[in-house]
Amino acid sequence: MERPLLVYTTFPDAETALAIGEELVRARLAACVNVLPGMRSVYAWKGAVERGEEVVAILKTREGLADSLAVALKQRHPYETPIILRLATSGADADTASWILAETGG
């Protein structure tokens, strides 16, 4: 069975994250997108240290969709260089894994 995959990214606000998340779920590239508002970031960007408010989004998908999901995310993302981190999973509950695979066409 193909393994579930979590993808971590950030957005400038919850509405953007939810809108893009819904597009990715409707396209069956993700089974679910969790949006966590209220994050404050300190980051290096083009030689300067910046601060900003963002939201975290965690996308639940499957390993076989990692590249397609990254392409779709980059096409829709408002950031010049969006953070896209693939987080491999282990020990997923069988029912959870089956649901993710079913909702993403696996």
N, C-alpha and C positions, 0 to 999 in steps of 0.2 A: 504494500500500500504506500502510495506517495505521502511524504511527510508534510504536515502543516508548516507554514513559515509565517513569522511575524515581520512586518516591515515598519520601521520607526521613521517618522518624518515630522517636521514642524511647519506651521502656517502662521501668517500674521494675525489671524483672528478666527474665531469659531465658525462664523458663517461661511467663510471661504473653505475651511476644512470640511464642514458638513456638506457643502455643495459639491466639492470635488469628490469627497467620499461617496456620496450618493451616486455620482456618475460611475465611479469604479465598481460599486456594488451592482448597479444596473447592468454594467458591461460584463459582470460575472468574473471580474479580475480579483475581487475581494469578497469574502463572505460577510464581513463586518468591518466597520471602521469606528474605533473608539476615539473620541475627541475629548481631550483633557485641557480645559482652559486654565488661565491664571499662571502660566509659566513665565518667569523672568529669566532672561538670558544675558550672559556676558560672553562675548565671542570676538575672535580676531577676524577682521575683514579688510582686505586690501591694505594691510600695513597699519591699521588702527585697531584699537580695542573699543568695541561698541557695547552698548546696553540696549535691550529692547524687551518688549512684551510679546509673547508668542503663545501658541497653543501646540500641544503635542497631539499627534495622531498615530495610533497604532492600528495597522491594517492586518487583518487575518486572511491569509491566502494559502496557497500550496507551492511547494518548491518549483514545480514545473511552470508556474506563471511569473516567476521572479523577474525575468527580463521584460516580458510584455507589460507587467505592472509598472516597472521602472520607467519604461518608455511613455506609457500613458500618463503617469504621474508627472514626469518632466514636461510633457506637452501642455498640461493644464495648470501647472504650478506657477504662482506669481513671482517666486524668487528666481533670481539669475542663476544661482547654484543651490538647488534644494538639497537638503540632507535626506539621503535615502540609505538607510542601514538595514541590511537583511539580518534578522536574528533567528538563527536556527533553533528549532525546538527539539526537546527530547522528552520522552515519557508523557506524551499527550494522552488525555483520556480518550478511549476508543470512540465514545459517542461524539465528543467534540471534534475529533479528527474526521470522523465520517460526515458530520454536518458541514465542516469547512470544505471537504472534497465534493460533497454533493452540490453545495451552493456555488462552487466555482467550476462546475462541469467536469470534475475529476472522476 
